[in-house]
Amino acid sequence: MGRRDGRRAGPYERPINHVGDARGSIANFGARVDRPRLVVATSWLPARSATPRDAPFASGDSVVSTSSLFAPTTVAGLALRNRVVMSPMTRRFSPGGVPNQAVADYYRRRAEAGVGVIITEGVAVDHPAAVDHADIPNFHGPALDQWKTIAASVTSAGAAFIPQLWHIGGHRSLTADPPNASAPSLSPSGVYEPGKPFGTPATEVEIEAVIQAYAKGARDAAAIGASGVEIHGAHGYLIDQFFWAATNQRQDRYGGDMIERLRFATEVIKACREAVGPSFPIFFRYSQFKQVDYKARLCQSPDELAAFLQPLVDAGVDVFDCSQRRFWEPEFEGSPLNLAGWTKTLTGKPTMTVGSVGLDGDVVASLREGVDVIAASSLDKLDVMLDRGDFDLVGVGRALLADPHWVEKVRDGQTDGLAGFTRAALETLV
């Protein structure tokens, strides 16, 4: 079956209708457009055969092909000028939790330089224990006026603007920094990581308060003119702590088997969906790995992943932001699909891949050793995967943090001029 964007469907790809070519002028990019309801795949694992999805990557990286990366598209009702997403990255440059002009300029520069979607750094939902640093931006109170200005600046430059709602949960230290240093950490079971008790388990009253804080954040995102909203459910933060059996040892309705451990997330998503209505895009970020355990896995097989994802789809997720450390690595044996590829196959929903895009080395090593990690040998692999239809959007993180003109340089074949990422890039807003 042919695809609406003209590319051939691969053997794992179900006939779905969420991707199409954007039409209209640059003024329309980032705008929401009407789209039909998505049909979720139910029969997801056809027999394997030798097809484009099984094709190997092209050898050699001297010539970078990125034609698919810069093709306009429509995802979850958003008309986008390309598939490049600025991936959320914590910066801590918002004094007192309020983004200033430097933060506004940081996002605007990347929108003006051609990024298709800006997902903000994680922003604190309106809960006293949401974050543990005074300069992490809030998404409530006085900060909302600044975010409204930033949203207008980004969208007027042609990019979609999506705030990422965040609660760090048990990552908050017992002697937390401001704001609200005396507020106790919130976690499912008072366990920060396996074998390390930390604080006390959240009560159901506290859980409900956090759910409503997420809903308020989603409602405020729509009110300030954002293009959508993302819920951070990855990397061992609060929502992921409910997912992971090692940190969720509850005996009530929020703990138990995998489906029961999904309850908190699905209630957050449902509350956000109710707050914004049926047409406002909701992105959801998840990962297998945790900051405290890079080898952790929520799902060991496609069957388990399908069971994990379906309740999130039913709750109202439009787009999955699938975080892995290296996007080119297959998620399960016997298939070339990465986490985003499997997620799209299993759900029929649009997906975003993220994980060392544009980097020549493991970013974890770069942060540990301070070495320079320069782009762009992985981009040929990326284009092959886009052409196969593995995923719809591409999250670029630290490569874009280091060089706000990454999109323009890669698009124009100027990869030799890309700024390399170093640990020092985290110390300023370029």
N, C-alpha and C positions, 0 to 999 in steps of 0.2 A: 504493500500500500504506500502511495506517495505521501510525503509530508506537506503541510501547508507552506513551509518555508522552502520547499523545493529540494530538500535533501532526502536521500533514500533512507527508509526506516531500516534499522538493524533487527536482528532476530529476537532481542529481548524487549524491543520497543512495542508497546501497545498503541493502537490507534487512539490518540488523544487530541484535544483541541485547544491546548493552552498556549501554544506558541504560534505566532503569525508575524508577518512583516508589518512594521509600523508604516503608516501612511500619513502624509501631511508635512507641514513645515516644522522647522526647529522649534517653533513656539509650542508645538504640541507634545514635544518630548517631556516625559515625566508626568504627563496628564493621565488621569484614569479614563479608560474607555469601557464601554459596555462589553461584557463577554458572557458566553453561556456558562452554566454551571459545569464543573469538571466531572468527568466520569471516572471513578476510581477503578483501576484494574483489579480483576478478581482471579483471572487465570494468568499467572505471571511468569511461569518458567517453561517455555517451549523447549523442544529438543534443540541442542546446540548443533550448529553446522558452520562450515567455512564461509564466512560472510564478512562484510566491512567491519562489523564490531569485533571480529577476531583478528583483524589485520594488524600486523606489527607496526610499531612506530617507525617513521622514516629514520634511516641512519644518518648520523652527522647533524650538527647543529649550526653550521656556518651560515645557512640561509634560514631565516625565521619566517614562517608562514603564519599570518594572523588574520586572514580574510574573514573567517567566521567570527572571530572575537569582536570585530568592529562592525558587524552587520546589525542594522536596526532590527528590533524585535518588539513583540508585545508579550508581557509576562504578568499574569494575575491582573489584567486590565490596565497595566501601566505601559504606555507607549515609550519605549526606550531607544535612545540614539545608538547604543551599542550594548554589549553584554558585560562590560567591565563594571564591577562593583567595588567601591572603596570599603574594604572589610573593617568592621569595628575594632578599634585598638585603644586601650586605656592610655590617656595622656597625662591627667592630673595637672592641668594648666588653667583651671577655673577657680579663682580665689573665692573661698567661702561657698563653693558649689554653684557659682553663677558664671557662665561663660562670658568672657570679655571680648574686646575687639580682636585681640590676637587669635582667639579661638574661631571667631567668625571669619577672619581672613584665611585661616588655615583650611577651613572647609570650602570657602569660596574659590580659592586658588585652584583646587582640584576640580571643582565643577567647571570653572572657566577653561581648564586645560583638557576637558573632554571626557571626564568620568561619566558613565551612564547613570549610576546610582550611588548616592552617598548614604552609607549606614553609619550613624554616629558611633563614637565610643560608647561604652555602656553608661547609661544615665540612671541615677538612683530613683527608684520608685519612692513614693511618699510613705516611707516607713522608717522609724528611727534607727534600725540596725541594718539598713540596706547596704551601706558602704562603710569603709573604715578609714577614709582619708578626706580631709576637708576640701581638697581641690579636685576631687572627682565631681563632675557636674551633676546637679540635681535635675529632675524633670518635674518640678513642682515649685510653688511659691514664686519668688522674684525671678528665678531662672527662666520661667516660661516666656516672659516678654523677650528675653534675649534669644531663646530658641525660635520664637516666631520670626524675629528679624533674620536669623540665620536660614530658616526654612525658605523665606522669601528670596533671599540672596542666592541660595543654591538652585532653587527651581527656576528663577529668572535667568540663570546661566545655562539652563537646559538639562539639568540633572534631576532625577527623582531624589527626594529627601526622606529618610526613614530613621527615626530615633530607635535605639536599642534599649529596651527596658531591662533593668538589671537589679538583682538582689544577690549579694554574695553569700548569704547564709553563713555556714560555719567557717568560712574563710576569714571572717571577722575575728580578730584576736581578742583574747580575754581582757587585755588592757588596750583597747582600741584607741586609735587616734580620734580626734574630732572629725566629723560632727557626732554629737551624742555619745561621747566616750563612755558614759556610764551605762548605756543601753546594752542589755545582754545580747549575745549572739543568738541567732535563730537557726535551728537545724532540725532535721527530722527526729534524730535520736540522741543528740548530744555527742555525736561522734564526728570528728573532723576527717579522719582517715582510718583505715583498718587498725584496730588496736590502740587508738588514741582517743580516749574520752575527752569531751570538750563541751562544757556548759550543760544545759538541760534540754530535754526534748521540747519542741514547740507544742503548746496546747492547741486544741481545735479552734478555740477562740482566736488565738494568735495566727493560726493558719488562715482563717477567714479574713482577718484584717489585711494580711499580705495579698490575698486574692483580690480584695477590693482595691488595694493600692495599685496593682497591675491594671485593673479595669479603669481606674481613674487616669493612669498614665496613657492608656490607649485612647480614652476619650479626649484627653488634653492634646494628644498628637493630632487627632483629627481637627480639633478646634484651632490649632495654630497654623494649619495649612500644610501639614506633612503629607507626603504621598502614600504613606502606609506606616506600619509599626512592626518592629521585630521584638520577639520575646527571647531572652537569652536563657537557653536550657542546657548549656554545654559546660565542659571543662571543670566539673566538680563544684560549681556554684549551687545556689539553693535548689533550683528545680532539679538539677542533675543529682543532687544529694538525695532527693526523693527517688529518683530512678534507680540508683545504684544500691544493690543489696548490702554492700559493705558499709554504707552510711545510713541506710534506712532499715532499722530493726524494729520498727513499730509493730504493735499487735492490733491496732485499730484499723479503720477503713482506709487509712493512708499508707499502710504497710502490708507486707505479705508477699504474694507472688508478683510477677512482673506487671500484670494488668492492674493489680491493686496499687502498686507503686507508681503507676501512671496517673492515679486519680488527682493528685495535686496539680499536675501540669494540665490535665484536661479541664479541671475547674477554672484554672487561670485563663486558659484559652477561651473557654465558653463565656466567661465573664467579660473578657476583652471583646469578643465577637458581639455580645449583647450591647456593649457600650458603644460600638462604632457602626453597627449595622452590617448587612450582608455584602456590601460592595467595597468596603475599605480593606485593602490588602493587609493580611497578617502573615509575617514571616516568622519562622521558628528555627532557632539555631540549636543543633544538638551535636554531640560527639560520642565516640566510643571511649576515647582516652580521657583521663583526668589530669589536672595539674599535679596531683600527688601520686599518680600512677599512670605512666604513659602506656603501659601494657594492658590496662583495664579494658574490658569489653562488656557492653550491655547485652550484645546479641552475638551468638556464636555461629549463626547460620542464616541464610535467607529466610527460612521459615520463622525464626525467632524475630528477625528484623521486621517482617511483614506484620507479625502480631503486635510488635511494639509501635509501629507507625500508624496502623489503622485507627486506633482510638484518638490519636492526635489529629488525623484527617477529619474524623467524625466531629471532633470538637470545634473545628473551624480553621485549621491551618491552610493557607493558600500556597505558600512557598516554603520549602525546607532549605535552610542554610546548613550544609553538611560539612562539619569541620573535621579535618584530619591533618596530620603533621606533614604529609607529602601527598599531594593530590594524585600523583601518577601511580600510586601503589594500589593494586587490586584489594578489595575488601575481603573477599572470600576466595578460597581455592577453586580452580576450575572455571573462572570467568575473569575477563579483563576489567570488569566494571569496578570503579571505585565506590566510595560510600554514597556520593551524590548520584552516580549511575544506578546503583541498586535502589536507592530511595525513589528515583523517578520511575523505574521499572515497576516497583511494587505498589506505588500509590497512584501513578498517573499525574502527579502534581509536578509543577516546575521545581527545579532544584538549582542550587548554587554550590559549586565546588570551591573549596578553599584549602590551602595548605602549601606554603612555600612557592606560590605562583611567582614566577619571575626571579627566583633565587637559584643560585647554582649550588647551594649547600643547605644543610639543615640549620634552620634559624635558631634552634635551641643551642647548637654549638656556637653560633655567632654571639649569642647573648652571654654564654658562659666564658668564651675565650676572647671576645672583643674583636674577632677577625672580620675582615671585610667580605661581605657576601654580595657578589655582583650578579646582575641579571644576564642573559635571558635564555639560557640553553634549554630550559624546560618548556619553552613556548611552542616549539614544534609538536611536542607531545600533546600539549593543550589543544592545539588546533585539530589534530587528528581526533581527539575525544569529542570535541564540539561537533565536528563533521559527522561522527557516528551517532550524534544525538544523545550522548550520555547524560548531558545536563544542559541547562539553559543560560546560566549566569556564572561569572567567574569572579570570585573575591580576591582582590589584590590587597595585601596587607602591608608588610614592612617595606616591600619594594616601592610602594606608592607613598609610604610615610617618608622615605628618604628622598624621593624625587617627585614633586607635585606634577611634573610634566611627563610622567611615565607614559601615559596614554599617547600623547602626541609623539613622543620619541619612538615608541614601539610601532605605532601606526605608520610613521613616516620612514621606518627602516633605519633609525638613528640609534640603534641599540648600543653602539660603542660609546655614546655620550651619556648613557644612564649613570646616575649617581649610585654608588654601591651602598648597601646598608651596613652600618656598624652600630655597636651599642651606643655610641655617641649620638646617633640620630634620635634616640629617645629623650635626650636632654634638652631639646628645643623644638619649637614649632616652625618647621621649614615652610 
